[in-house]
Amino acid sequence: MQGRKLAVEIARGAVAMMSLPFTLFRRSARAVGERSQSARRAKFDTAKWNLYLLRHLEWRRFEQLGAAYFEALGMVTSITRARADGGADIVMGVEANTAPHVLARCKAWSPYPIGIKPLEELHAAMAPEGVREGAFLTSGRFTPEAAKFAAKHSILLLDGAQLIEQFAALAPEKALALLQLATKGDFLTPTCPCCSIKMTSRKSTGEGRAFWGCENYPRCKQTAPATAFAP
């Protein structure tokens, strides 16, 4: 009986020793990630608003910034995430407990200008929300066709350069509050749209291509291209 107990303890110890390298690897990877994040953050001037900083905000932080901007204007906002891509719908009104009248969406920086399709999707979502006005914010740009569509359907467009101008027009304390919100913690690493946790930098086994992957892989297979944000 005593021999059996000893064998069980030895087996437990072996399992613990086998899991130890993996635990140490996770800790080491996390430490490397934190150092890398600090080095990346050091490249930015976080003391004032600038287009370079705005274009590097990860998509979830950019959405939070969009909602906070409307609140700085005196709007009452409500955020829902019923969309398949995990993106936010920002519903706004002028007072609490009143019918909303604006629906807004945000898109972080992309090397490609935003065309008509995202605006068509926004316009299609406006009626079910009972609103007649829309707003679309991006740290990137819009195509001329998108601008024409927006003007025809009462959708306000604000690109990256215009957002910087709008922030500058706010009261200094409000502009500073938005900047502090945008640059708090890790504002660079993209968030997994399914798990709502920060993704991790990886490389494909075949070509060595860099990409962002969810830490919950293989349970979650969400990825994002390494070029998802401005260089």
N, C-alpha and C positions, 0 to 999 in steps of 0.2 A: 504493500500500500504506500509505504513511504517512498519507494522507488518510483511509483507511478506519479506521485506529487512532484518529485524532483524532475522527472521527464517533462511534465507539463510546464514547470517553471523554465526549464531550458528552452522549450519550444517558444514560450512567450518572449523570452529574451532574444531569441533568434529573429522573431518577427519584428521586435522593436528595433533591433540593429539593422534589419533590412529597410525599414521605413525611415531610419535616421538620415541616410544620404539624401533621400528625396526631400525631407523636411529642411535639411541644411541648404539644399539647392534652391528651394522656394524662398528661404530667408535671404540667401545670397542674391538671387534674382531681384527680390524686392529692394535690397540695398542698392544694387546697381541701378535699378530704375529710379530710385529717389535721387541718386547722384546725377543721373542723366537729366532728370526733370529740372534740377537746380541749374545745371549748365544751360539747358534750353531756355529757362526763364530769364537767365542773365542776359540773353540777347535782346531783350525787350525793354523799352522805356515805359515802365508802368506808372510813371509819375504824372503822365498826361495822356489824353486821348490822341491817338494817331492811327492812320489807316493800316499801317503794318501790323499793329497790335490787334486791331479789330478783325483783320483777315485771318488771324491765327487762332481766334477763339474757337474751341471745339463746338460742335453743333448744339449740344444741350445747353452749354453756357450761353451761347448766342441767343437761344430762345428765352432763357431766363432774363437776359439783358433786355430783349425786346419787350417782355411783359413789364419789367421794372421801368423802362422808358415811358410806356403809356401811363403807368401809375404816377410817374413824376409829372406828367401833364395833367394830372387830376382825375384820370379815368379809374374806374373800378374794374379789375380784371379777374377772369376765371379761366383756368387752364385745364383742358381735357386732353387725353392721349388715346383716343379711340381709333386713330388712324393706323393702318397696317404697318407703316414705316416707323412707328413709334414717335413721330413728330407731334408737336403741340398745336392745338387750335386755341387761340387766345380770344375769348369772347369778352367784349367790353361794353360798359355803360357809363353814364355820367353820375349815377347814384346807385348805392346798394339797394338790393331788393326791387329793382326796376327792370323793365324789359331791356335787354341789350340791343345795341344798334350798330355795332362794328364787329367784324370777325377778322382776325389777323393771323398770318402765318409768317414764319421766319425760315430762312435758309442760309447756313453758314457759307463761307467762301468756296467758290468753285472756279476753276480756270475757264469754264464755259459760261457765257451769259445766260440768264434765265429767260426762257422763251415763253410761248403762250400756254403750253400744257399745264404747268403748275397754277397759272392764273385761272384757267378754265376749271380746274379742280376746286380752287378756292371759291370761284363764283358759283359752282354747283352746290357747294356746302353752305352758302350764305342763306338760301331760302329755308332749308330745314331748321336753321338756327333763328329764323325770324328776323334777319337783319338785311338792310339794303345797302350797306357800305362795307367795303373790305379794305384791308391794308396788307401789304407784303413787304417785308424787310429782308434785305440781304447785305452781306458785307462785300458781295461781288457786284455784278452789273446786270442790266436788263437789255434785251434786244429791242430795237425800234418797234417790231411787231407787238411785243409784249406791252410796250408803253401805249400803243394805240388801243389795244384790247382793254387795258386798265382804265383809260380815259373814258371809254364807251360804257363801262360797267361799274363806274363809281368805286374804283379800287385805287387807293393811294399807294404809290410805289416810293420806297426809300432805299437807295443803293448805299454802298459803303461811304462814298464821299459825302453824300447828303446826310447820312447819320452822324458823321463827325461834325458837320455844320450844326445839326440839330442839338447835339450834346453841348456844343459851345454856346448855343443860345439859351440854355437852361441857366437857372440861378447857380452860382458856383458850388454851393453845398450839394445841390442835386446832381450836378455833373460829377462831382467827386464821389458821391455815393454810388453812382452807376459804375464808375471806374473801379472802386473798391470791390463791388460785387463781381465785376468781370474778371478781376485779377486775383481773387481770393483762392488760395490753394492751387490745385492742378487745373489750370484753364486750357491746357494744350492737348492733353490726351483725350481722344474721343471716348464717349460713353456708349456702352452696348445698348442698342435700342430695346432689346428684349429683357436683359437682366439689370439694367440701370446701374452698372458698375463700370469702372474704368477698364478699357481694353489694354492689352499688352502688345509690345512690338515683337513681331516674329518674322521668320524668313521661310519661304517655301523650301522643301527638301530637295526639289529637283533643280530649279533655276536660281535659288538663293534670292528670290524676289522678296523685298521687304513689304510687310503689310501689318495691319492691326487685327488682332484676334481677341475673342472674349476669353477671360480667364476661366470660364466654366466649360471650356472645350474638353471633351467632345460632346458634353450634354447640350451645349449651345455652340452653334457653328457660325454665328454672326462674324463677319469680317468687314474691314474698311481698308481702302487702298492707302498706302503710305503717303501718296500724293494728294490726300483729301484736303489738305490745307496749304495755304500759300507758302512758297519757298522763302 
